[in-house]
Every structure is written in structure tokens, then in C-alpha cells.
Amino acid sequence: MSEIIQDNKFVELTYEVIDKKSGDVLSTVEFPLSYVHGTNHVLNSQVTDDLQGRCQGDVIEVAIDGNAIYGARDESLVFTDSIDNVPEEYREVGTIILMESESGERKEFIVTRMDDKTLTVDGNNPLCGRDLIFRLKILSVRDATPEEIEAGTRVIDGPDIDTDRIVPI
């Protein structure tokens, strides 16, 4: 009998993010994501609520408002400039550019458009402003160890991670 997802269960899953309007797959996470149900805040609470009571092998779809997770689209984060002002290495659509404000705050911008004269970058999360479907496939469910419960995920030897800076998906 399969284990049921409930508090203190270690869960591994993969997922893809689908644009509800177009049906296009926007991103895929094929490497298993693991967490301890009820103790981890990597997944959005709406997602974990829908995972409650499910078991290994289940595939579920969770409708998510991208604005609720990633914030509303902010047009002030979209900039178009003369291509002559942009270094060669950034002149490709899809390139991620890390920029720093005068106050030292860092933000990623993505090159979204380019022509012979201009280049446009966008600092909005590509998923904001969209109605999304998270399709999750549950790979395994088991009792979590006390160490995993404390950490909220699999415990392995490695670098310390500042969990206060993790942003839920």
C-alpha cells in the first residue's frame, strides 16, 4: 500500500508549469524536487494543500494565478535602449543580465526583444501576469527522518543554505 502525503512525510516530485491560456509548457523540472510535507515552505501553500492525501504515482494539476506567486507585472521594469549601448555578450534574446541598483540591490533582467537598432530587457518574472497550471507527478512518499523534518527536505552533507532567503514557487 502506498504512503499518503501528510505532515512529516518526505515527498519527491517533478513538475511542469503550463500557460493555462495557450497550453504551452513554460518550464519543466525533471530532476526530483524533495520536501517534507508540513514543514517546508519551498512550495506554494496552494500546491501543498492539493498534494495532501495524494500518493506515489499520482499526477495532479493545480491552477495558480501567477500574480499571486510572482507579483503583478510592473512595466517600469521593462527597458528599451539603443543596441549600441549594450555589450555584445548581451545581444541575444533569452540572455539573463544581472543588474545592480544604486542602492546595491541586484535583479535579473531577461533580454526579450532585439532588432537592428534596439534591445529590450524585462525585470519581471516571466510567469507573472499569467494563469498557470502546475502539473505535478509524485515520485515517492515515505516517512521523513527527524533530521529531514527539522530541515524540511533531504539532509545530505554539503554547504549550509540560508533557508530564510528561499522564495516559494
N, C-alpha and C positions, 0 to 999 in steps of 0.2 A: 504494500500500500504506500502511495506517495505521501510525503510530508506536505502539510498545508502551511502556506505562508501566514505567519502570525508573529507577534512580538518575540524577539530573541532567536529568530530563525535566520540562518545565513542563506542568502539568495544570490544566485548568479543568473544574469540575463544578458541578452543582446537586444538592441532596438534599432528602429529606423524612424526618422522624422519625415512625415509626408505632408505636403501642402494640401489642405482639405479641398480647396477650390480646384486646383489643377490635377491633383492626384500624383504629382511629381514627387519622387523621393529626394528630399533635400539633404539628408545626411544619414549615414549608416554607421552603427557601432557594432562591429563584428567581433572585436575582442571582448570577452565577457566582462561586464561590469558587476562587481560584487558589493554587497552591503548587508548590514544586519537590520532586519525589519524592526521598526520601532525605536531604533537608537541612532540612525544615520540620517543626515539631512542633505545628502547629495541629490536625491530625487525629490521632485516637487511633491508636496503632500497629496495633491490630487492623484498623482501616479501611484504613490504608495497606498492610498486608500483603495484604489481599484485593484491593486495586487493582493490585498488582504483576502485570505481564504482561497487563493489560487494554488496550483501545484505544478510540479515539474511537467514540462511538455505543453502547458497552456500557452496560447498566443492571445493576447488581448490588445484592443485598440482603445486608447484614451484620447478624447478630444480635448485640446488645450488651446486657450487664447494666448497667442504669442505675446501680446501686450502684457498679460498678467505675469509672465515669467521674465520677459526681456525688456519690458517697458514700452511705452508708445514711441513711435517713430519721431525723431527730432530732426527736422530739416536743417537746423543750424549746424548739424554735424556733417553736412554734405558740402564739399568744396570743389569748385572747378577752377583750374588755373591754366595758364599758358604752358604747353608741353615743354617749352624751352626752360622753364623754371624747375623742371622735375628731372632729377638724376636719371640716367639711362637705365639703371638697375630696377627702377620702379615703373618703367613704362610697359607694363603688361597687365591686362585685366586679370583680376584674381590675386594680384600681389598684395601681401599684407605689409603695411608700413606702421611701425611703432613710432608714435609721436609723443612729445613731451610738452606740456603747457609751461607757461612762465612760472607757475607755482610748483612745478616738478611732478605734476600728475601725468601718468602715462596712459595712453589709449591707443588701441589698434584701429587703423583705418584700412579699408579694402579698396583697391582700385576697381571701380565699377564700370567706367566708360573711358574711351580714349579715341581720338581721331587725329588727323594731321596737325591740328592746332591746339587742342585742349586735352586735359586729363582730369577726370573726376574721381574723388575719393569719398568714401562714406564711412562714418564712425558709428553708425547704428549697427546693432546686432542683425545679421541677415534674417533672423527669424522673427524680429519684432514686426508688428502690424499684420501678421498672418494668422489665419485659423489653421491649426496644426492637428495632426493625428500622430500620436506616438504609438507605434506598433511594437509591442514587447514580447519576446519569446523567453519563457522561463526555462533555463537550462538545468538548474538544480536547486533543491531546498533541503536543508539539514539543520540540526541543532547547532547553534553557534557556540564556540568555546567562550569561557569567561573573558579571555583576552580580546577576542573578536567583539564581544558585547561592549566592552569598555572602549574599544577603538571605533566601533561602528562599521568595521569592514575586516577583510582578511588581514591577519597580522603576519608580516614577514620581516626579516632583518633587512634594514635599509635606512635611507635618510629619514630624519624627522620631518613631518609635514605639518605646517600650520593650518589646522582644520578650521580656524576662525575665518580664514580667507576663502573658503570653498563657497562657490555660488551654485545654488540648486539649478538643475536643468528642468 
